[in-house]
Amino acid sequence: MSKHAALSPSRAKDFKQCPLLFRFRVIDRLAEPPSPEALRGTLVHAVLERLFDVPALERTEATAQALLDPLWQERLAASPADRSVVGGGERAAEWLDSARVLIGNYFRMENPSFLEPAARESFVNARLPSGLAIRGIIDRVDRAPDGALRIVDYKTGKSPNPRFQEEALFQMRFYAAAVRLSRGVLPRRTQLIYLKDGRTLTYDPVPGDVAAIASELDSTWSAIEERLDSRRFEPRPSKLCDWCRFKELCPEFGGVAPDMDASGARALRTAKEPAGPS
C-alpha cells in the first residue's frame, strides 16, 4: 500500500490559525523543538497510557506517580536533547513536580480502576466522501457493554473559555467523523479531560455532524489547494504569534520565509484522491 498524506485535527487547526504556520510545519517540515509545556503533556499522556497496563485494583495515584520518573528516563534515553528543553537541577525538579500535579488531578476526575479501555493511543484513518484522507491518534477509546463507544482525550492545559468551546470541540467532532467513516460506528460520547483545572468538556455526536465536519474539512482542503497552486501561504497575525517557534522567519516580524519545499508540496497533494472518470 502506498503512503499518502492526510489531514489531522491539529494540522487543520494550524491552517485556520495561520496558513504560513501550516506551511512551515507540514510542507517545509522545519525543525521545531518541543516547548517545556508540550514535553510535559507528552510525558503525562505516557503515564496515563501506561497506567492501564497494570491490574485494575493497582491503578492508584501512587502507581501513576511512580511511573513518571522511569518514563522520563526512557524519553531522555531516546531523545537526549529533551533534557535541554526543561533544564537541570531545580528547574527540572519543578517541571517534574508540575507533571505530578496534573497526574494527581486526573484521579480527582476519574477512577481508572473501573475502566477497561478498548484502545489507547489508537490510530484512526478514514477518507471523506470527497476522497480526502484524514487521520488522528485518539488517547483512549472506551466500549460500553452494549457496544457504544466513548472517545476520550487528555489535555494538560486549562479548559477553554465558554466562547472558545466550539473551537476546542473541533478535534472531537473530527475524531467522531473519522471513527464513523472508518469503522461504521458513531461514538455515543466524546470527552476532553482538562487536567490543569479539573474540568471535562463533553460532546455527544449525532449523525448529521459527520456530513457537517466533512464539509468543513473539504472547505479547508480547498483553501489549502488554492495556496499550493499560488505557492503563497500568508501569515495571519494574532496574539498567538508570541508563542510561535517560527516567529523569526515570519515576514510580519521582519523575517524572510524560505522558499516553499516543492517535494513537501507534492507529498501533501497525495491527501486527496484524484477524481475518477465521470
C-alpha positions as CSV (number, residue, x, y, z in Angstrom):
1,M,0.0,0.0,0.0
2,S,1.5,3.4,-1.0
3,K,1.8,6.0,1.6
4,H,-0.2,9.2,1.3
5,A,-0.6,12.4,3.2
6,A,-3.7,13.1,5.4
7,L,-5.3,16.0,7.2
8,S,-5.2,15.7,11.0
9,P,-7.2,17.9,13.5
10,S,-4.0,19.6,14.7
11,R,-2.8,20.5,11.2
12,A,-6.3,21.6,10.2
13,K,-6.3,23.9,13.2
14,D,-2.8,25.2,12.3
15,F,-4.1,26.2,8.8
16,K,-7.1,28.0,10.3
17,Q,-4.8,29.8,12.7
18,C,-2.1,30.8,10.2
19,P,-1.6,29.4,6.7
20,L,2.2,30.1,6.9
21,L,2.5,28.2,10.2
22,F,0.8,25.3,8.4
23,R,3.3,25.5,5.5
24,F,6.3,25.6,7.8
25,R,5.1,22.5,9.7
26,V,3.5,20.4,7.0
27,I,5.2,21.3,3.7
28,D,8.6,22.6,4.7
29,R,8.8,20.3,7.8
30,L,11.0,22.8,9.6
31,A,12.6,21.6,12.8
32,E,10.6,22.6,15.9
33,P,12.0,21.7,19.3
34,P,9.2,21.0,21.8
35,S,8.3,23.5,24.5
36,P,8.5,22.5,28.1
37,E,4.7,22.5,28.2
38,A,4.4,20.3,25.2
39,L,7.0,17.9,26.5
40,R,5.2,17.7,29.9
41,G,2.0,16.9,28.0
42,T,3.7,14.1,26.2
43,L,5.1,12.7,29.4
44,V,1.7,12.9,31.3
45,H,0.0,11.2,28.4
46,A,2.6,8.4,28.5
47,V,1.9,7.9,32.2
48,L,-1.9,7.7,31.7
49,E,-1.5,5.3,28.9
50,R,0.9,3.0,30.8
51,L,-1.3,3.1,33.9
52,F,-3.8,0.8,32.2
53,D,-1.1,-1.9,31.7
54,V,-1.4,-2.7,35.4
55,P,-4.3,-4.7,37.0
56,A,-7.4,-2.6,37.8
57,L,-7.0,-2.5,41.6
58,E,-3.4,-1.3,41.3
59,R,-4.3,1.7,39.2
60,T,-3.8,4.1,42.1
61,E,-2.4,7.6,42.1
62,A,0.7,6.2,43.8
63,T,1.2,3.7,40.9
64,A,0.8,6.5,38.4
65,Q,3.2,8.8,40.2
66,A,5.8,6.0,40.3
67,L,5.7,5.7,36.5
68,L,6.7,9.3,36.0
69,D,10.4,9.2,36.6
70,P,11.1,5.9,34.7
71,L,9.1,7.2,31.7
72,W,11.1,10.4,31.8
73,Q,14.3,8.5,31.8
74,E,13.0,6.4,28.9
75,R,12.3,9.6,27.0
76,L,15.8,11.0,27.6
77,A,17.4,7.8,26.5
78,A,15.5,8.0,23.2
79,S,15.9,11.8,22.9
80,P,18.8,13.2,25.0
81,A,18.2,16.7,23.6
82,D,15.0,16.9,25.5
83,R,17.0,17.5,28.7
84,S,17.9,21.0,27.5
85,V,14.2,21.8,27.0
86,V,13.5,21.6,30.7
87,G,16.9,22.5,32.1
88,G,18.6,20.8,35.0
89,G,18.6,21.0,38.8
90,E,15.8,22.9,40.4
91,R,14.2,23.8,37.0
92,A,13.9,20.1,36.1
93,A,12.6,19.2,39.6
94,E,9.9,21.9,39.3
95,W,9.0,20.8,35.8
96,L,8.5,17.2,37.0
97,D,6.5,18.4,40.0
98,S,4.1,20.3,37.7
99,A,3.6,17.0,35.9
100,R,2.9,15.3,39.2
101,V,0.1,17.8,39.9
102,L,-1.6,17.0,36.6
103,I,-1.4,13.3,37.3
104,G,-2.9,13.9,40.7
105,N,-5.7,16.0,39.2
106,Y,-6.6,13.1,36.9
107,F,-7.5,10.9,39.9
108,R,-10.0,13.6,41.1
109,M,-11.8,13.3,37.8
110,E,-11.8,9.5,37.0
111,N,-11.3,6.2,38.8
112,P,-9.2,4.2,36.4
113,S,-9.9,1.0,38.4
114,F,-13.4,1.0,37.0
115,L,-12.3,1.4,33.4
116,E,-11.1,-1.1,30.8
117,P,-10.3,0.8,27.6
118,A,-10.9,-0.9,24.3
119,A,-7.9,1.0,22.9
120,R,-5.3,3.5,23.8
121,E,-3.2,5.8,21.5
122,S,-5.5,4.5,18.8
123,F,-4.7,5.5,15.2
124,V,-7.8,6.3,13.1
125,N,-7.6,6.7,9.3
126,A,-10.5,7.5,7.1
127,R,-11.5,9.1,3.7
128,L,-14.2,11.6,3.3
129,P,-16.7,11.0,0.5
130,S,-14.7,13.6,-1.4
131,G,-11.6,11.4,-1.3
132,L,-9.7,13.5,1.2
133,A,-7.8,11.4,3.7
134,I,-8.0,12.2,7.4
135,R,-6.2,10.7,10.3
136,G,-5.5,11.2,14.0
137,I,-4.5,9.5,17.3
138,I,-7.2,9.0,19.9
139,D,-5.9,8.9,23.5
140,R,-8.5,6.4,24.7
141,V,-11.5,4.6,23.4
142,D,-13.9,3.1,25.9
143,R,-16.5,0.5,24.9
144,A,-19.7,0.0,26.9
145,P,-21.3,-3.4,27.4
146,D,-23.8,-2.6,24.7
147,G,-21.0,-1.7,22.3
148,A,-21.3,2.1,22.5
149,L,-18.0,3.9,22.1
150,R,-16.7,6.8,24.1
151,I,-13.7,8.8,22.8
152,V,-11.5,10.4,25.5
153,D,-8.7,12.9,25.0
154,Y,-6.5,14.2,27.8
155,K,-5.5,17.9,27.8
156,T,-2.7,19.1,30.1
157,G,-3.7,22.8,29.7
158,K,-6.7,24.6,31.2
159,S,-10.2,24.3,29.8
160,P,-11.3,26.9,27.3
161,N,-13.5,30.0,28.0
162,P,-17.1,29.2,27.0
163,R,-16.6,31.4,24.0
164,F,-14.0,29.1,22.6
165,Q,-15.5,25.7,23.5
166,E,-16.8,25.0,20.0
167,E,-13.2,25.6,18.7
168,A,-11.9,23.1,21.3
169,L,-14.5,20.5,20.3
170,F,-13.4,20.6,16.7
171,Q,-10.9,17.8,17.4
172,M,-13.6,15.6,18.9
173,R,-16.0,16.2,16.0
174,F,-13.2,15.3,13.7
175,Y,-12.5,12.0,15.6
176,A,-16.2,11.1,15.8
177,A,-16.5,11.5,12.0
178,A,-13.3,9.6,11.3
179,V,-14.5,6.7,13.5
180,R,-17.9,6.7,11.8
181,L,-16.4,6.7,8.3
182,S,-13.7,4.1,9.0
183,R,-15.4,1.7,11.5
184,G,-19.1,2.3,10.7
185,V,-19.9,3.3,14.3
186,L,-20.7,6.7,15.6
187,P,-19.3,7.3,19.1
188,R,-22.0,7.9,21.6
189,R,-19.9,10.4,23.6
190,T,-16.6,12.3,23.4
191,Q,-14.8,13.8,26.3
192,L,-12.0,16.3,26.7
193,I,-10.4,16.0,30.1
194,Y,-8.6,19.1,31.1
195,L,-6.1,18.1,33.8
196,K,-4.9,21.6,34.8
197,D,-8.2,22.8,36.2
198,G,-10.1,19.5,36.5
199,R,-12.9,20.2,34.0
200,T,-14.4,17.9,31.4
201,L,-15.9,19.1,28.2
202,T,-18.4,16.7,26.7
203,Y,-19.8,16.4,23.2
204,D,-22.4,13.7,22.0
205,P,-22.2,13.3,18.3
206,V,-25.3,13.0,16.1
207,P,-25.4,11.5,12.5
208,G,-25.6,15.0,10.9
209,D,-22.4,16.0,12.4
210,V,-20.4,13.7,10.2
211,A,-21.6,15.4,7.0
212,A,-21.0,18.8,8.6
213,I,-17.4,18.1,9.6
214,A,-16.7,16.5,6.2
215,S,-18.0,19.7,4.5
216,E,-15.8,21.9,6.8
217,L,-12.7,19.8,6.1
218,D,-13.3,19.8,2.4
219,S,-13.5,23.6,2.5
220,T,-10.3,23.7,4.5
221,W,-8.6,21.5,1.9
222,S,-9.8,23.6,-1.0
223,A,-8.2,26.6,0.7
224,I,-5.0,24.7,1.1
225,E,-5.0,23.6,-2.6
226,E,-5.5,27.2,-3.6
227,R,-2.3,28.2,-1.8
228,L,-0.5,25.2,-3.1
229,D,-1.3,26.4,-6.6
230,S,-0.4,30.0,-5.9
231,R,2.6,29.0,-3.7
232,R,1.6,31.7,-1.2
233,F,0.7,30.7,2.3
234,E,0.2,34.0,4.0
235,P,0.8,34.8,7.7
236,R,-2.2,35.6,9.8
237,P,-1.0,37.6,12.8
238,S,-2.7,37.1,16.2
239,K,-1.9,37.1,19.9
240,L,-0.7,33.5,19.4
241,C,2.3,34.9,17.4
242,D,4.2,35.4,20.7
243,W,4.3,31.6,21.2
244,C,5.2,30.7,17.6
245,R,8.5,28.9,17.2
246,F,8.9,30.3,13.7
247,K,8.4,34.0,14.5
248,E,11.9,34.9,13.4
249,L,11.1,33.6,9.9
250,C,7.8,35.4,9.6
251,P,7.5,38.4,7.2
252,E,5.1,40.1,9.7
253,F,8.0,40.4,12.1
254,G,10.8,41.3,9.7
255,G,11.8,37.7,8.9
256,V,12.3,36.1,5.5
257,A,10.5,32.8,4.9
258,P,12.5,30.2,3.0
259,D,11.2,29.0,-0.4
260,M,8.4,26.5,-0.1
261,D,9.7,22.9,-0.3
262,A,8.5,21.5,-3.6
263,S,8.7,17.9,-2.6
264,G,6.7,18.6,0.6
265,A,4.0,20.3,-1.6
266,R,3.8,17.3,-3.9
267,A,3.6,14.9,-0.9
268,L,0.8,17.0,0.7
269,R,-1.3,16.8,-2.5
270,T,-1.5,13.0,-2.1
271,A,-4.0,13.5,0.7
272,K,-6.8,13.8,-1.9
273,E,-7.5,11.0,-4.3
274,P,-7.9,12.2,-7.9
275,A,-11.4,12.2,-9.1
276,G,-12.3,9.1,-11.2
277,P,-13.8,9.2,-14.6
278,S,-17.4,10.7,-14.7
